[in-house]
Amino acid sequence: MSSADQTIRLTTAQAIIRYLASQHIVIDGHEQRVCGGGFAIFGHGNVTCLGEALYDHRDELPVYRGQNEQSMGFAAAAYTKQHLRQRFMFCTASAGPGTTNLLTAAALAHANRLPMLLLCGDTFITRLPDPVLQQMEHFNNPTLGVNDAFKSVSRYWDRITHPAQIIQSLPSALATMLDPADSGPAFIGLPQDVQGWAYDYPASLFEKKIHRIRRQGPDGEEMADAVAMLRTAKRPMIIAGGGVQYARAVSELTALAERHAIPVVQTIAGRANMLETHPLNIGPIGVTGSDSANAVARKADVIVAIGTRLQDFTTGSWTAFDKDARIIALNAARHDAGKHQSLPVVADAKLAMAELDNSLEEYNAPTDWVAFAKGERTKWNAYVADNVRIGNRPASYAQAIGVVNAHCGTRDRVVVAAGGLPAEVTANWRTLDIGTVDVEFGFSCMGYEIAGGWGARIAQMEQEPEADTIVFVGDGSYLLMNSDIYSSVLSEKKLIILMLDNGGFAVINKLQNNTGNTSFNNLIADNPTVTNPVTVDFEAHARAMGAVAETVANPTDLAAAFARAKASKTTYVICMKVDAYEGWTTQGHAWWEVGTPHITHNDSVRAAHLEQEAGRLLQRKGI
């Protein structure tokens, strides 16, 4: 019998896990499993079959016990970010609420184009025991269940109704997750009976396979059009997005900018594409950007957008650029390359930037344009230096960021998401090394911070364990999701967590006030249904989960506390109160479209609406 005819009899669950354990990738000359393991909460929908299979492969595919399915998904997203989408983790949930808890995490991964594999229990395919525990019955469609909800937040979706189907489904799921143009979450629904059914699988399915990330070269005509357009530019600018890092193309970005003297601005996802000290790094762009980047964007005549999906926070809801500015969109994904009537270059960023660099030959941006951009950056640097300065003023996010930035290691990774901290980190953080900042603003998801820190730390320990993972989190996100402090302690994946308490959802309160509204239901102090305003002892809470924790009174004391956290062997939480109203970064903001009432009895709301509508005059009307 030839090897092609050999079979192995396994259950569906056993075959899935055995297949995952046999998939590898080569990263920087080092061969690794492409699946780094997974996060699991077991229940009746996955423990008896999938759990049995995972136990037999616990050395090859380590399983981390989660505290919440949603936070497991966040951790998986941060893990693959740290690995630049070259490795991923799986998440497995039981059925019913265990599965639906993963919906938000899947949406986050989908919005951020991040691979993760979701293996979720499902109802019995035979329907003999129906209705079963946690089944969502649809009277006129018995095939419909809660797992169908993942179709809108998955790049690949399947429900296995026969063991043989995984022979096709698993390779397709991996191909999707590892495709730069289509990367995102893959969902596989596993009915409880099918998980345990046996099948004679071809032995070849489980042979070791080496995967590679596709690099698509640019089309010659698209590149020629882009080169011709850029050569005409009097005021060129590059927008560097997160795709630059995923393509491992930071060197090519720097070379392109330096050789042709093109100013570079960065998106939130691309925040650590260039060192802070690089003379052509003009700063972060957009709603949570910098005056320097936004000033350059308003005057640029040709914009090269690389590896960015041009989200509204980048484009200022499409008011950040001159209406006549032309856009070259270089992206692996066709969908992103064609936005707003851009000239598309659908290609890998590393290959395309190298070709663009060579094709531009001796082209250089005019010296007065470069001088203008650098001058704007110098002014912005002075503003940030004053913004983070500790002085006789209320404690702020910016001050805490400045203290940590001044005392952290160059390879320490910063993790932040949602609320006011993404804007404050984006504006005020000085990038000390490439790829060291994770600001989750693709889905702007509260609760990502600590869970994402845990996932990032698992990956970081595989790469550079001497560095630290630093999490900035506000009290609102902390209260929403904090249990992975316990996860980090249990797994000995140390985090340094800055828990900054401003008494509620202060950044949304700021938006509420800025649109003429009275503070309501955001700050605890302004909620009329709060009749017993108890203060949370965040330090004691963190200690109860096994972390070392302390509270500091002000930013001056924070430096010494951070030094103690660096020296700690276990997760360390530093708590500090910050002002809810004072100390926000007030400069660097582009216009942002939010819905405001067209009719109101409130004069301040009416005035804010008219001011908001005035900003719309600059909005590009492209698609």
Residue pairs with C-beta under 8 A, 6 or more apart in sequence:
3 203
3 204
4 202
4 204
6 202
6 203
6 204
7 200
7 201
7 202
7 203
8 200
8 201
8 202
8 203
8 206
9 198
9 199
9 200
9 201
10 18
10 198
10 199
10 201
11 49
11 53
11 163
11 195
11 196
11 197
11 198
11 199
12 49
12 160
12 163
12 166
12 190
12 194
12 195
12 196
12 197
12 199
13 49
13 50
13 52
13 53
13 190
13 195
13 196
14 52
14 53
14 56
15 163
15 166
15 199
15 201
15 205
15 206
16 50
16 53
16 119
16 166
16 170
16 188
16 190
17 50
17 53
17 54
17 56
17 57
17 61
18 53
18 57
18 206
19 166
19 170
19 205
19 206
20 33
20 35
20 57
20 61
20 90
20 117
20 170
21 33
21 35
21 57
21 60
21 61
22 206
22 207
22 208
22 209
23 33
23 34
23 35
23 174
23 209
23 211
24 31
24 32
24 33
24 34
24 208
24 209
24 210
24 211
25 31
25 32
25 33
25 34
25 86
25 87
25 178
25 210
25 211
25 212
25 213
26 32
26 210
26 212
27 83
27 86
27 87
31 210
32 87
33 60
33 61
33 87
34 86
34 87
34 88
34 174
34 178
34 211
35 61
35 87
35 88
35 89
35 90
35 117
36 62
36 79
36 83
36 87
36 88
36 89
36 458
36 459
36 462
37 61
37 62
37 63
37 64
37 89
37 90
38 54
38 61
38 62
38 63
38 64
38 76
38 89
38 90
38 91
38 92
38 117
38 119
39 63
39 64
39 65
39 66
39 72
39 73
39 75
39 76
39 89
39 90
39 91
39 92
40 46
40 51
40 54
40 63
40 64
40 65
40 66
40 72
40 91
40 92
41 65
41 66
41 67
41 68
41 69
41 72
41 92
41 93
41 94
41 98
42 51
42 92
42 94
43 93
43 94
43 95
43 98
43 121
44 94
44 95
44 121
44 133
44 192
45 93
45 94
45 95
45 96
45 98
45 99
45 120
45 121
45 122
45 134
45 192
46 92
46 93
46 94
46 95
46 119
46 120
46 121
46 190
46 195
47 94
48 192
48 195
48 196
49 190
49 192
49 195
49 196
50 92
50 119
50 121
50 190
50 195
54 61
54 63
54 92
61 90
64 72
64 75
64 458
64 487
64 491
65 487
65 490
66 72
66 75
66 91
66 484
66 487
67 483
67 484
67 486
67 487
68 101
68 451
68 481
68 483
68 484
69 91
69 93
69 98
69 99
69 101
69 102
69 105
70 101
70 102
70 104
70 105
70 447
70 451
70 481
71 105
71 447
71 450
71 451
71 454
71 481
71 483
71 484
71 487
72 91
72 93
72 102
72 105
72 451
73 91
73 102
73 104
73 105
73 106
73 108
73 109
73 116
73 118
74 105
74 108
74 445
74 447
74 448
74 451
74 452
74 455
74 481
75 89
75 451
75 452
75 454
75 455
75 458
75 484
75 487
76 88
76 89
76 90
76 91
76 105
76 109
76 116
76 455
77 105
77 108
77 109
77 112
77 114
77 116
77 440
77 448
77 452
77 455
78 415
78 438
78 440
78 448
78 451
78 452
78 453
78 454
78 455
78 456
78 459
79 87
79 88
79 89
79 455
79 456
79 458
79 459
80 87
80 88
80 89
80 114
80 115
80 116
80 459
81 112
81 114
81 438
81 456
82 413
82 438
82 455
82 456
82 459
82 460
82 463
83 459
83 463
84 245
84 246
84 248
84 435
85 113
85 114
85 115
85 178
85 180
85 183
85 213
85 246
86 213
87 459
88 115
88 116
88 117
88 177
89 116
89 117
89 455
90 116
90 117
90 118
90 119
91 102
91 105
91 116
91 117
91 118
91 119
92 118
92 119
92 120
93 99
93 101
93 102
93 118
93 120
93 121
94 120
94 121
94 134
95 120
95 121
95 122
95 123
95 133
95 134
95 135
95 146
95 192
96 133
96 134
96 135
96 136
96 146
97 134
98 120
98 121
99 120
99 121
99 146
99 147
100 146
100 149
102 118
102 120
102 150
103 149
103 150
103 153
104 445
105 116
106 116
106 118
106 150
106 153
106 154
106 185
106 187
107 153
107 443
107 445
108 114
108 440
108 442
108 443
108 445
108 448
109 115
109 116
109 153
109 184
109 185
110 153
110 154
110 155
110 184
110 185
111 442
111 443
112 242
112 269
112 440
112 442
112 443
113 183
113 184
113 309
113 333
113 442
114 183
114 184
114 185
115 176
115 177
115 178
115 183
115 184
115 185
115 186
116 177
116 185
116 186
117 173
117 177
117 185
117 186
117 188
118 150
118 154
118 185
118 186
118 187
118 188
119 188
119 190
120 147
120 150
120 187
120 188
120 189
120 190
121 189
121 190
121 191
121 192
121 195
122 145
122 147
122 159
122 189
122 190
122 191
122 192
123 130
123 132
123 135
123 145
123 191
123 192
124 130
124 132
124 191
124 192
124 193
125 161
125 191
125 193
125 194
126 193
127 142
130 137
130 142
131 137
135 145
136 144
136 145
136 146
138 144
138 145
145 189
147 159
147 187
147 189
150 157
150 187
150 189
151 157
151 187
153 185
154 184
154 185
154 186
154 187
155 176
155 177
155 182
155 183
155 184
155 185
155 186
156 172
156 173
156 176
156 177
156 184
156 185
156 186
156 187
157 186
157 187
158 165
158 169
158 172
158 173
158 187
158 188
158 189
159 188
159 189
159 191
160 166
160 169
160 188
160 189
160 190
160 191
160 194
161 191
161 194
162 194
162 197
163 194
163 197
163 198
163 199
163 201
164 199
167 201
167 202
167 205
169 188
170 188
173 186
173 188
174 186
174 211
176 182
176 183
176 184
176 186
177 183
177 184
177 185
177 186
178 211
178 213
178 214
179 214
180 213
180 214
180 215
180 216
180 243
180 246
180 247
180 332
180 333
180 348
181 216
181 332
181 333
181 334
181 346
182 333
214 348
215 247
215 348
215 350
215 351
216 332
216 346
216 347
216 348
216 351
217 347
217 348
217 351
217 352
217 355
218 330
218 345
218 346
218 347
218 351
218 352
218 355
219 345
219 346
219 347
222 343
222 344
222 345
222 346
222 347
223 345
223 347
223 352
223 355
223 356
223 359
224 359
225 343
226 304
226 328
226 330
226 343
226 345
226 356
227 356
227 359
227 360
229 302
229 326
229 328
229 343
230 236
230 302
230 304
230 328
230 356
230 360
230 363
231 360
231 363
232 302
233 301
233 302
233 365
234 301
234 366
234 369
235 299
235 300
235 301
235 302
235 365
235 366
235 369
236 260
236 262
236 263
236 300
236 301
236 302
236 303
236 304
236 365
236 369
237 262
237 263
237 264
237 265
237 282
237 296
237 297
237 300
237 302
237 303
237 304
237 373
238 253
238 256
238 257
238 262
238 263
238 264
238 265
238 303
238 304
238 306
239 264
239 265
239 266
239 267
239 270
239 285
239 303
239 304
239 305
239 306
239 308
239 310
239 314
240 253
240 264
240 265
240 266
240 267
240 270
240 273
240 274
240 306
240 307
240 308
241 266
241 267
241 269
241 270
241 305
241 306
241 307
241 308
241 309
241 314
242 267
242 269
242 270
242 307
242 308
243 270
243 306
243 307
243 308
243 331
243 332
243 349
244 250
244 253
244 270
244 273
244 306
244 307
244 349
245 270
245 272
245 273
245 307
245 434
245 435
246 307
247 307
247 332
247 348
247 349
247 350
248 350
249 307
249 348
249 349
249 350
249 353
250 273
250 274
250 434
250 435
252 349
252 350
252 353
252 354
252 357
253 264
253 273
253 274
253 306
253 349
253 353
254 274
254 278
255 353
255 354
255 357
256 262
256 353
256 356
256 357
257 263
257 264
257 274
257 280
258 280
259 357
259 360
260 357
260 360
260 363
260 364
260 365
261 280
261 364
261 365
261 367
261 370
262 280
262 304
262 365
263 280
263 282
263 296
263 365
263 369
263 370
263 373
263 374
264 273
264 274
264 278
264 280
264 281
264 282
265 282
265 283
265 284
265 285
265 289
265 293
265 296
265 297
266 273
266 274
266 281
266 283
266 284
266 285
266 293
267 284
267 285
267 286
267 308
267 311
267 314
268 284
268 286
268 288
268 311
268 313
268 314
268 422
268 426
268 439
268 441
269 308
269 439
269 441
269 442
270 307
270 308
271 284
271 425
271 426
271 429
271 431
271 437
271 439
272 431
272 433
272 434
272 435
272 436
272 437
273 434
274 280
274 281
274 431
274 434
275 281
275 431
275 432
275 433
275 434
276 430
276 431
276 432
279 374
280 370
280 373
280 374
281 377
282 290
282 292
282 293
282 296
282 373
282 374
282 376
282 377
283 289
283 290
283 292
283 293
283 377
283 380
283 588
284 290
284 293
284 426
284 427
284 588
285 293
285 294
285 297
285 314
285 320
285 590
286 293
286 294
286 313
286 314
286 315
286 316
286 320
286 590
287 312
287 313
287 316
287 317
287 423
287 589
287 590
287 591
287 592
288 313
288 422
288 423
288 426
288 427
288 441
288 588
288 589
289 426
289 427
289 588
289 589
289 590
290 377
290 380
290 427
290 587
290 588
291 376
291 379
291 380
291 383
291 587
291 588
292 373
292 376
292 377
292 379
292 380
293 380
293 588
294 316
294 320
294 588
294 590
295 376
296 372
296 373
296 376
297 303
297 320
297 321
297 590
298 320
298 321
298 322
299 322
299 372
300 321
300 322
300 325
301 322
301 324
301 325
301 326
302 325
302 326
302 327
302 328
303 321
303 325
303 326
303 327
303 328
304 327
304 328
304 330
304 356
305 327
305 328
305 329
305 330
305 331
305 342
306 330
306 331
306 349
306 353
307 330
307 331
307 332
307 349
308 314
308 331
308 336
309 331
309 333
309 336
309 339
310 329
310 336
310 339
310 340
311 441
311 442
312 318
312 592
312 593
313 441
313 592
314 320
315 321
315 590
316 590
316 591
316 592
317 590
317 591
317 592
317 593
317 619
318 340
318 619
318 620
318 622
319 590
319 591
319 615
319 616
319 618
319 619
319 620
320 590
320 591
321 327
321 620
323 618
323 620
326 343
327 340
327 341
327 342
327 343
328 342
328 343
328 345
329 336
329 337
329 338
329 339
329 342
329 343
329 344
329 345
330 337
330 345
330 347
330 349
330 352
330 353
330 356
331 337
331 344
331 345
331 346
331 347
331 349
332 346
332 347
332 348
332 349
333 346
334 344
334 346
337 344
337 345
337 346
338 344
339 622
339 623
340 620
340 622
340 623
341 622
341 623
345 352
345 356
380 587
380 588
383 587
383 588
384 427
384 428
384 430
387 398
387 402
387 427
387 428
387 585
388 398
388 399
388 401
388 402
388 403
388 405
388 428
389 399
389 402
390 399
390 402
390 403
390 554
390 555
390 556
393 582
393 583
394 578
394 579
394 582
394 583
395 554
395 555
395 576
395 577
395 578
395 579
395 583
396 424
396 555
396 578
396 579
396 582
396 583
396 584
397 420
397 421
397 424
397 472
397 500
397 578
397 583
397 584
398 424
398 427
398 428
398 583
398 584
398 585
399 555
399 578
399 583
400 472
400 498
400 500
400 555
400 558
400 576
400 578
401 424
401 425
401 428
401 429
401 472
402 428
402 555
403 555
403 558
403 559
403 562
404 414
404 470
404 472
404 498
404 558
404 562
405 428
405 429
405 430
405 432
406 559
407 559
407 562
407 563
407 566
408 414
408 432
408 468
408 470
408 562
408 566
409 432
409 467
409 468
409 566
410 432
410 433
410 436
411 432
411 433
411 436
411 464
411 466
411 467
412 432
412 436
412 467
412 468
412 469
412 470
413 436
413 437
413 438
413 456
413 460
413 467
413 468
413 469
413 470
414 425
414 429
414 436
414 437
414 438
414 439
414 470
414 471
414 472
415 438
415 440
415 448
415 449
415 452
415 453
415 456
415 469
415 470
415 471
415 472
416 422
416 425
416 438
416 439
416 440
416 449
416 471
416 472
416 473
417 439
417 440
417 441
417 444
417 445
417 446
417 447
417 448
417 449
417 452
417 477
418 440
418 441
418 444
418 445
418 446
418 447
418 448
418 449
418 477
419 446
419 474
419 476
419 477
419 505
419 506
419 507
419 508
420 474
420 502
420 506
420 507
420 510
420 584
421 449
421 472
421 473
421 474
421 500
422 439
422 440
422 441
422 444
423 507
423 585
424 584
424 585
425 437
425 439
425 472
426 439
426 441
427 585
427 588
428 585
429 437
431 437
438 452
438 456
440 448
440 449
440 452
446 476
446 477
446 480
446 481
447 477
447 480
447 481
448 477
449 471
449 472
449 473
449 477
449 478
450 471
450 473
450 477
450 478
450 481
450 482
450 484
450 485
450 488
450 495
450 497
451 481
451 484
451 487
452 471
453 469
453 470
453 471
453 484
453 488
453 495
453 497
454 484
454 487
454 488
454 491
454 493
454 495
456 469
457 469
457 488
457 493
457 494
457 495
458 491
458 493
460 467
460 469
461 493
468 494
468 495
468 496
468 566
469 494
469 495
469 496
470 495
470 496
470 497
470 498
471 495
471 496
471 497
471 498
472 498
472 500
473 497
473 498
473 499
473 500
474 499
474 500
474 501
474 502
474 506
475 499
475 500
475 501
475 502
475 503
475 504
475 536
475 538
476 504
476 505
476 506
478 499
478 538
479 536
482 541
482 542
482 545
483 545
485 495
485 497
485 542
485 545
485 546
485 547
485 571
485 573
486 545
486 546
487 493
488 494
488 495
488 547
488 571
489 545
489 546
489 547
489 570
489 571
490 546
492 570
493 571
494 568
494 569
494 570
494 571
494 572
495 571
495 572
496 562
496 565
496 566
496 568
496 571
496 572
496 574
497 542
497 547
497 571
497 572
497 573
497 574
498 574
498 576
499 538
499 542
499 573
499 574
499 575
499 576
500 576
500 577
500 578
501 536
501 538
501 575
501 576
501 577
501 578
502 523
502 577
502 578
502 579
502 580
503 523
503 524
503 525
503 577
503 580
504 522
504 523
504 524
504 525
504 526
504 527
504 580
505 522
505 523
506 522
506 523
506 580
506 581
508 522
509 519
509 522
509 523
509 526
509 580
510 581
510 584
511 594
512 518
512 519
512 520
512 522
513 519
514 608
515 594
515 596
515 605
515 608
515 609
515 612
516 602
516 603
516 604
516 605
516 606
516 607
516 608
516 609
517 602
517 604
517 605
519 526
520 526
520 527
520 528
521 527
523 580
524 530
524 533
525 533
538 549
538 551
538 573
538 575
539 549
539 550
539 551
539 573
539 575
540 549
542 549
542 573
542 575
543 549
546 570
546 571
547 570
547 571
547 572
547 573
548 565
548 568
548 570
548 571
548 572
548 573
549 572
549 573
549 574
549 575
550 561
550 564
550 573
550 574
550 575
551 574
551 575
551 576
552 558
552 561
552 574
552 575
552 576
553 576
554 576
555 576
558 574
558 576
561 574
562 574
564 572
565 572
565 574
591 615
591 616
591 618
593 612
593 615
593 616
593 619
594 612
596 605
596 608
596 609
596 612
596 613
597 605
597 606
597 609
598 609
600 606
600 609
